[in-house]
Amino acid sequence: MTTGLKKLNKSVEDKTNVISDATLPDTIDEIKEAFRLLYDTYISSGLQNPDPSSMKISFHNLLPISFPITVKKNGKVCGTLTVIQESDDRLPINELFNNEIGRIRKKDSLICELSGLAVDTSLTNSESRKVLLSLFRKAFILGHDLLGCTDFCMMVNPRHCNYYQKEFNYEKIGQIRSYKKVNGAPAVPMRLDLEKGAELFRISNPRLYKYFFVDDHQVIKERTFHELHKQKNLHGIKYINSLLESKKDLLTNLTEEESEILFRYYPELRYAEPVKILLISSNRERHPWPIPPIGACYVASSLKRSGFDVQLLDILFSENPSSEIAEKIQRFKPDLVAVSIRNIDNLDFQYSHYYLDDVKENVINPVKSATSAPIVIGGAAVSIMPERIMDFLGVDYAVFGEGEETMLRFARYLQSNSDISSIGGLLYRNDGEIIRNPVERIKDLDGLALPSIYRWVDWKKYGRNYAPYPIQTKRGCALTCSYCVYNKIEGCHYRLRDPEKVVDEIEDIIENCKPQVIEFTDSTFNIPLEHALEICREIIRRKIRVSFNTMGINPGAVTEELVALMKEANFMEVSCTPESGSERMLKALGKNFTLKHVEQAARFLSRAGIPVVWYFLFGGPGEDESTVRETFSFIEKNIVKQDLVFITSGIRVLPGSPVYTFARQSGQLPDSTDILRPVWFQPEGINIETMLYMINREVITHGNYINLQDNTDKSVLARILKKVYSFLGLKEPIWNNVIRRDHIFKLSGYNRYRLWKLETEHRAYS
């Protein structure tokens, strides 16, 4: 902590001269001494030796949002307590009583965790009580008066519960549990409502009320700001930002000299209010169902946790997005507008829709008309071609890759006018030239604020439109599929979330919005395989009562154990992505598996009775009539009639993919070609019209096949079946209504008409 922060201490009146002061450790040696006391205290309590390295993590002494407090006797530390601003999923309190924390947070409370409490066992009971009072007095000043926290939460030894209830008005919010971080020490979760704390203390314990609530903010201010200029470290800015947000009155009535010192070392304090950021999720596509903006929600939660004033505008269901954006900006008056862009186009060869025209007309232009605030764009689409999209939309800033850390640092840059070149993953204009800072991947996904989508969007609208609730278990992809740029967006290496944290989030989702289905949105859920197995085991262990599906499982990593665990965990549906039934095409598409793997996956899933949506892709390098026939023959032989087969044709050429490199080298894609608008790979062995004829013939004659690029699934009949599905509350894959639709087509004779029309058009073309 800074020297200035040490001056926050006000000497504790101590008539017996047992305690000299309650201080904030300033040096590494002081911090080590404080945590040595914790270590020794646990040993002396008869616990097994805890690992000091794990204790360092457990008690968060290196986190910039933590504040160690010590009490000294004759210069020696005799008590220590760590105060943590806004307990989050990294911290052990959530491991003990996540549900209780969730209920507290429903009230938008700012939780302060008291962790790592230790008092030297050589002290007498009377001396220990004085040490505790000193520690808690400082905790109140930090947590309540300066950080603006509304609740203290802590783990308490069961023997001490009555003391905390009687002396401090704590309440139990859970039963005795085992605290794994210190080798199974028993703990009772307890909570103190700081908003009511002063009044409770005044009524029940006037002595403690005076003891805790007598500090004068003006005295604290005078003792603090004169010293702020003497030392600056990593803790200072974040702490002062918190202080600024919760107690702006401390910055009033500064002398000119004080202001100059303060602003020279903390330029962000020139802003009397936190930066206001408006996030706009620009996605408008609702077919086949609306997709909640999980990426934008991750960014919003990250900014919110860091003290910024954030609002998210989701225009997916808006009838007039331009007007809604203008009204939102007029009311909120943001200092920064961030626009999330999910897709460049719909990747549909036959019915192409270019989304960026809509984004420019209905989002970017209305923002420019309503405010002069800077605009930054981000999202998966921007990460594919950031410079081109910046030029097309006429904006000055873009985020490349993950947005949580980049947006946080960019917002701070706007506050302090710091060095923009150090913000990893940011693109910006300098004298007309676009500069791209090197991308930085987030290593610790468990340290991110949860997206909590239900807090940012109207989840009921998504639920009514059959949307599953999305959740990520990892980021990155180590596979090298020839058409894909996923690893360009999230990196080529897997970064895994702790399975327990994933299931913690699932429990939070169920408690807060009760979705019918939760969907794992990883590009491949089952790679690495052991990670997927651990998540399934944790779901089973906790007896989670909700249906799951997953956006993609890789046939090369489907085992009997995985399928059995997914079945037991209540996966109502999975999507499997072999893409081809031709061995030659699997190699051309860069797949990491063979047809034997696909056959085995189909067999395991069918035996387990898990419905599957299979995805097949036509039109890659080397595709010809024989490979098309091989794929349909494979599907006919290995895919059961109850499963759905999704078929797409044509590969969108995107920079960074192997197909893009092949198209350039083969001369199919001249250097002058603008691929911001859809450009499709042209296989040499088959023309597109013939390939579409072969595909559509198979689709018409097989009730469980569907061409994703065929608009018939948007027909009135399909919509009616969806309504029936919803009304009856059918617990089965929603795409079963597509199979029912095609059975109706067949019985009604409509399929015969479709086949006659297809043959007629093909003969005319030939």
N, C-alpha and C positions, 0 to 999 in steps of 0.2 A: 504494500500500500504506500501511498505517497506520504511524505512528511506532513503535508497539509492535512491529510486524513487523520494522522495521529493526533493532531490538535483538536479533532472533534471530541477527544476525551475530556471529560470533566471529572476532576478528582472526586473519588467516592469518599464521603464522610465516614471515617472509621475511628470511632472512639477508642477501640482496643488496640489500634495500630497493627492489626493483623494483616490488613491488605493495604497496599500503597496505591494501586490504581488499576483500572481495567483498560487495557490498551489494545490497539490494532498492531500486530507484528509488522515491522517494516523491512527487516532484513531476512535473507535466506536462513541465517543462523537462528533467528527468533522463531521463524516458521518451523524449522526442524525441531527446535526445542519444544514447541507446542505439541507437535505430533509425536515426539518421543514420549511425552507425558501420556498421551492417549494410548500408545503402545504399552507402556509400563502398567497403566491402570488396568487394561484388559488382562495382562499377564497376572497381576496381583489378584484379580477377581477369580482366578482359577480356570480361566478359559484356555483352550489350546493356543499355542503360539500362532497368532495371525501373521500372514505374510506382509511385511512392511510395504512391499511394492503395491500390493492390492489395497492396503490401507490408504496409501497415498491417493489412490483413485477413489476409494470409498468416501474419504472425507474431503475431497475436492479442493485441496489446498492450492492446486495450480489453476483452478478455473477462475477466469477474470470476474465472474459474477459472485464469487464467494468472498466472505469477509471473516478471517479468523480473529477471534478475540481471546486475549489472555488476561489472567489475573496473577499478579506477582506478589510474593512475600519475601521481603529482604532481597529483592533483585532476582529471585528464583521463581520460575513459572509454577504456580500451584493449582491452576485451573485453566481449561481452554474450551472454547465452544466455537463452532463454525456456523455462521449465518449465511444462507444461500438465497439470493434474490430469485424469486420465481422458480420454484422447483419444477423440473420438467422430466422427460422420460429418461434422461441420463442418470438420474439421481435415485438413490436406494429407496427413498420414501415411496416412490411409485411401485417398487417391487413388493412392498408390504401391503399397501392398501390403495391400489389404483382406482377402484370403483368409488371409494370415498373421496379421493382427490377429484375425480370427475364430477361428482355432485357439487363439490365446492366451486369448481371452475364454472359450473353452469351459471353461477351468479356473476360471472366476469370478475371473480376475485383474483387478486394477485397474491400468490402463496409464497410465504417465506419459510424455508426449511431450517430447523435448528438441528445440526448434525454433529456428531463427534464430541459430545459432552463428556468431559472427564475432570475429576477433582482429585488432587493428590490424596492418596489413602492415609498418609501420615498425619493429616489434619484431624482435629477433633470434630465432633458433630457440629458444635457451635461455629467453629471456623469454616467448616464446609458450607454451612448455610450462608455465611457472609460471602463466600466465594461465589456461590450460586446466585445470590442477589446481585453481585457486581456484574457477573456475566449476563444475566437477564436484563439488567438495566441498560447495558450497552446494546444488547440485541434489540430492545424496544426503540432506542434512539435510531439505530440503523434501519431496522425493518419498518417501523411504523412512522416515525417522524420524518425520516429522510428519504426512504425508498417508497413510501406510500403503500406498503403491503397491508393487506386486510386480514390475513390469517397466518398464524404460526402453526406449523405441523412438525411433529417430532416423534421419534421412537423412544419409549420410556421403559426402563426396567420395571417389571411387574411389582417389585417391592416398593417402588417409589411413586406409584400412581396416586395414592391417597394424598401424598405431600403436594404433588402438582395440582391436584383438584382443589385442595384446601387453600394453599398459599397463592396460587396463580390463576385459579378459575379455569383450568383446563378441563376438557371433556373427552371421554373415550370415544373413539369413532371406529373401533374394531376390537377383535379379540387378540389374545396372545398369539404371536407368530414367531417363526424362526428367522432371524436376521442373518442371512447367508454371508454377508460381507465380513462378519466377524465370527466365522466358524459356528454358526448356529446359535448365537446368543439370543435368549428370549426377549421379545419386545412387544409393547402394547402401543398401537398408534393413538396419539392424542392430538387435540387441536385446541388452539386458543383463538377466538374471534377478536381480532385487534380493533375492529370498528366499535365493538361493544366493550372492549377491554377497559377503557378509561372509566366508563360509567360503572361497570361491575366492580372495579377496584375502589371507586369512590364510596360505593355503598357497603361493600363487604369488608374492605380492608383499607381504611383511610391512611394508615401508615404507609402501605405499599403504594397507594395512589400518589401520595406526595413524593415517595421515593422514585417512582418511574416517570412522572409527568411534570416535573418542575423545570425542565430545561427551557431556556429562552432561545428561540431561533436566532435572535439578533446576536446573542453572545456567541453562539456556534458560528455564525457568519463571520463575525469579527476575528475569531480565533482561526478560521479556516483560510479565508481568501488572501490574507497577508502572506501566507506561507506557500500558496499554490505554485508560485513561480520557482521555488527552490529545487524542486525535483519533479521529473515527469517520467512515468513508467506505463506499462501496458494496462494497468488497472485504472489509471486516472480518468481517461476519457469516458470509458463505459460507466464508471461510477458517477462522474459529474453529469453525464447525460441522464442517468436515473434520478439524480438529485434535482436536476433542472425540471424534469417532467413532473415530479411529485410536489416539489416545494419551490415554485418560482419566486415566492416572496423573499427567499434568501438572496436573490440577485438584485433586489431593489436597494436604492439609496447607497450604491457604491460610490466611492470617490473616483475622480478622474484617474488618479494613479492606480487604484485598485482595478478599475475597468481595463486599463491599458495592460497591466500585468496579466489579468485573467484572459483577455482576448488574444494576447500574444501567444500564450501557451495552449489555450483551448479556444481556437477561433470559432468552433461550432456553437459556442455559447452566445454568440452575437444574435442568434435566433431565439427569440423569447418563447416560441412555440416549436414543438417537434415538426419535422417536415411532413406534410400531408401528401399521401400517395394514393392515386386512383389507379387500380388495376382493372383493365377491361379484358374479359374473355371474349374474343371475337368470333368464335366458332358458331356457325348457324346451321350446320348439317345435322339433321335428326334421323337420317336413314342409315342402318336399319333401326337404330334406336339412339336417343341422345346420349352423348358421352360427357359426364361431369368433368370440369376442368381441374384435374388433380394437380397438374404442374403449377397453374396459377395459384391454387390454394396453398401449395407448399411455400411459394414465394410470399404470399400474403401472411401466412402464419409466421414465417421467419422474420419479416419486417415488423410485424405486430409485437413479437416477443422482444425485439430490440428497441422498443419504445417509440416506433413511428406510428403516426395516425394513418391507418390504412382502411380503405374500403374497396370492395371488389364488385364490379358491375358485370353480371352475366347476361348477355343479350340473346342467348340461344332461343328463348321463347318470346322475345320482344316482337311486337307487331310493327313498331316504328323505332328501330334502333338509333337512328340519327337524332330524333327528338329526345329520346330517353337519355342519350349521352349528353346532349346539350343541357338538359334539365339537371342531370346529376352534377355536372361541372359547375353550373351556376350556384347550386346549393352547397356543394362541398368545397369549392375553390381550391383545387389541389395545386401543390407546388411541383408535382411531377405526375405525368400520365404514362403508365406502362401498358402496352397492348400485347396480349398473348395470342400468337397465331399458331394454330394446330397443324393445318395442312396447306400446301400450296394449291393442290387440286384434289379431285376425288379419285385419282388413279384409275379412272374408268375409260377404257379404250373406245367404247362405242358411244357413251353418253358423257363426254368430258365436261366437267364444270370447273372453271378456274376461279378459286376462292379469292385470290388477291385483288381482283377487280372489286368484289364486294367489300373487302376490308378497306380498300382505299376510299370507296365512295361512301360507305355507311359507317365507318369508324374513324379513320385517320382524318379525312376532310372535316367532319363535324367537330372533332377535337380541336383542330387548328382554328376553326371558326369561333370556338367557344373560349379558348384560353391561349395565352402566350407561353404557358408552362412547357418545359422540354418534354419531348415524347421519346420513349425508349421502347423498342420492340423486342420480343423474345418468343420462345416456344420452339417446338420441334421443327416447324417449317423454316424458321429463321436460321437455325443451326445448319441447315443443308446448304443454303445459298445466302448468307447474311449480307454481303456487299450488294448483290443484285437486288435483294428485296429492299434494302435501305434506299437504293436509288429509285426503285419503282414507286415506293411509298413516299419518298421525299422527306425522310426523317434523319436526324443527326446522330442517333445512338441506337445500338443493337447489342443484345446479349447472345453470345455464342456458347452453346452447351447448357449446363445447369445454371439456374438463375438465382438460387437462394443466396449464396455468398456474394455473387457479382452485384446483384441488385442492392444488397445491404451496403456494400462498399461504395456503390455509385450514389446511393442516397446520402451517405456521409460526405462524399465528395461535394455534393450540392450544398451541404451545410457549411463546409469549411474551405471549399476551393483548394483541396489538397491535390496531390499528384495523380492525375487521371491515368498516367501511363502505367501505374502500378496495379490497376484494377484488372485482374485476370479475367479473360472471357468477354471483355467489353470491346466493341467497335465504336469509333467516334470519328468525326471529321476534324481535320486540322489543315487550314488553308485550302479547303476544297478536296483534300485527299483523305480517303478513308484509312484509318489506322486500326489494325487488329492486334490487341494485346493477346499474348499466349493464353490458351485456355487452362483452367485449373480445375481438376476433378475433386469433388468432395470425398474425402476418405472415410470419414465417420458418419455413416447414414443414420446411426442411432442417435447422434447428437443433434439432428435436425428437429425443428418443431414439427409436430404432426400436421398434416394438411387439414384435418378436421373439416372436410368438405361440407358437411351439414351446417357448419357455422357460417359459411360464406355464400352458399347458394340456397335456393328454395328446393330442397331435396324432394319434397312431395311431388313437384312437377315432373322430376325425373322418374320417380317411382311409378307415377301414373302412366308413364310412357315406356314401361318395361325395362328401364335402365338398371343394370346391376351396379352395385356400389364398388368402385375400383380401389385396389390396394396394391402397393408395390412391396416385394420382398427383397429386391436387389436392383442394382443398376449396372449397366454395361453388358457387353456381349462379346465373347471370345470366338464366335463362329464367323465364317467368311462366306456367307451366301452371296452369290454373284450379283444379285439384283438389289441388295439391301444396304441401307446407310444408317441402320440403327446404331452401330458402334461408332459412327461419326458423331452422333448426337450424345451418346452416353459413355463412350470410351470402349476400348477393346478388352478390358479386364473386368471381371466380376467384383463388385463391391457388395457384400452381403449384409443384410440386417440380421440382428439377433432374433432367432425364431420366437423367443419369449416376448420380445418387444413387438413383433408382428402380431402375435395373438393378443397381447395387451391392447393393441390398436383395434383388433377385431371386436374385443369385448366392449371397448369404448363406442365403436360404431353401432353395435347392436343395442346398447343401452340408450343411445341418443337419437337414433333414427329408425331402428327396426327395419332394415331392408329385407326384401324377400330373398335376394341373392347377393353374395359378395364375390367379386371377380378378381382373381390375381392377374394383373395386367403386365407381368414380366413378359419380355419377348419369348423366353422359354422358361416355364415354371420349373421344369425338372432338371435343369443344368445349373449349378452342380447338383447331382442327384441326392447326395447326403443332406444338403440344405433343405430340399423339398421334403425328404423323409422326416426330418426333424420338425418341420412346420406341421405336417400331418399328425405326427405323434403328439405335439403340444396341443393341437386342436382336440384330439381324442382325449388326452389326459384331463383337459379342463371341461370336457363334456359340452362343447360349444353347440348351441341349438340354432343353426342357420344353414341354408343351402349354399354351396360353393360351386363356382366353375372357374375355369382358367382359360385365358386367351390363347395360350399355345403350349403344347407339350411336344418335345422333340422325340421322334420315333426311336432315335438311337439310344435313348436313356429311359426307356419304359421297361420296368421289371415287374415281376409278379408281386414283389413286396410293395412297390410303389402303388400299384393298382389296388391292392388289398387295403392299404392304408387310406388311399383316397376314397375308396368306397365306404370305409368305416367312418371317415371324417365327414361324410355326407356331401361329396361332390356329385351334384345332380347332372353335370354335363362337363365335358372337356372338349377343347378344340385341338386337333392334331394336324400338323402341317408338313406332310411328306412332299407336297408340291408336284410330284410326278410318280408315275408307275413304270417308268423306263429307267433301267440301270444307267444307260448312256446319258440321259438327261439329268439324273441325280448328280453325276460327276460334273456335267456342264453347269449346273446350278450351284456348285460348290458345297454340296451337302456333306455332312459328317457321318452318314449312315448309308446302308444298302437296302435293297428291297426286302432282304430277309429280316432286317430290323423292323420294317414297316409291317410285314406279315405277322411278326411276333407281337408287335404292339396291338394290332387289330385283334389278334386271338386273345390276348390277355384282357383287353378292355371288353370284348364281347362276352367272355366267360363271366366277368365280374358284373355284367349288366349295367355298365356305365354308358349312357348315351354319348355319342361322339359326333362332332361336326368336323368333317375332313376337308382340308383345303388342297386344291390342285391348281397349278399354274401352267398355262400353255404360252408358248411364244418365245422361249429363251434361245440362247445360242445353240445351234445344232438341231433345233426342232424340225421335224418333217412329218409326213403322213404316217410313216411306220411308228414313230415314237408316240404320236397321238393315239394310234390304235393300241399300242402296248399299254399305255396308261389306262385307257377305258377297259381293256381286257383285265388288267390288274384289279381295277375297282370292282368290276363285275364278280371276280373270283373271291376277293378278300374282304369287301366291305358289306356288312349286313344291311338288309333292306330297311331296318329301323333307324339306321344312322343317316345323317344328312351329308351330302357331298356338295360342297361349294366349289364352283369352277370360275376361274378368272382367266382372261386372255390378254396378252400384251404386257410387256414390261416397260414401265416408265423409266426412261434414262435419267439418272440422277448423278451429279458429280460426287466422286468419292467411291462409287460402286465399281466392281470389276467389269460389269456390263458397259459402263461408261468408258472405261479404258479400252475395252475390246472394240467398241463402236468407233472410237477415235482412231485406233490403230488400223482398223479395217477400212477406213475411209467412209464408213456409213454416216459418220457425224463430222462434217467439216468444222473447222475452227470457228467459222463465222456463225454457226448455229446457236441461236438463243434458246437455251433449255429451261429458262424460267417458266415459259409456257410449255404445256405437255408435248414431249417428243417421245416416240415409242420405238423400241428396238424392232428391227425387221429381220426375222430369221431367214436365212438364205434357202433353206430346204423346203419351205412351204409358203404360199402367199396367204395373206391374212384372211381373204374371203373364203378360201377353201377350209382353213382352220376353223373359222367361225361356223361354217356349214356343218362340219363334222361334230363340233361341240354342241350346237343347237339341236342336231338330230338326236344325239344321245340324251340331252336334257328332256326333250319332248317324250321320249320313249321310256324314260325311267322316272318314276314318281318321286324318288328321293334325291334327284339331282336338281341343282338350281344354278343357273348362270347369274352370277352376281351383277353382271352388266346387262341383265334383261329387266326391263322396267315392269314386267307383268307382276312381280311380287309387290308392286305398289298399287295393285288393282283394288277395286271396291271390295271384291271377294276377300282378298287378303286382309283388308282392314276390318271387315266384319268378323272374320275368324279371330283376329286379335282381340276384338271386343268380347267375343264369346269366351275366349281363353281367360281374359281378365275377370269376367263376371263369374265364371265357374270356379275361379281360384285354383286352376289346375297346377299341380306341383310336378311339372315336367318341362323339358326344354321348350322355350317359346317357339323355336323354329319347327316344332312338330306341326304347327298350323300350316306351314308351307307344304309339308307332305300331304296333309289332309286336303289342301287346296288342289294339289295336282291329282289326287284321287277323284275329286269332284270333276276336274277338267276331263279326266279319262272317261268317267261314267257318262258325262253329258255329251260326249262326242266332240268337245272343243279341242282336244288334243289331235284328233284326226284332221280337223280344220287347220290347226297350226302346222302339222306335218305337211299337208298339201300345199299350204302357202310357202313353206320353207323350200320344198322341192321345186315349186314353180319359179321362185325367185332365183334359186341356184341355177336352174336350166337357162333362165334368161341371161344370167351373168356369164355362164359358160359359153 
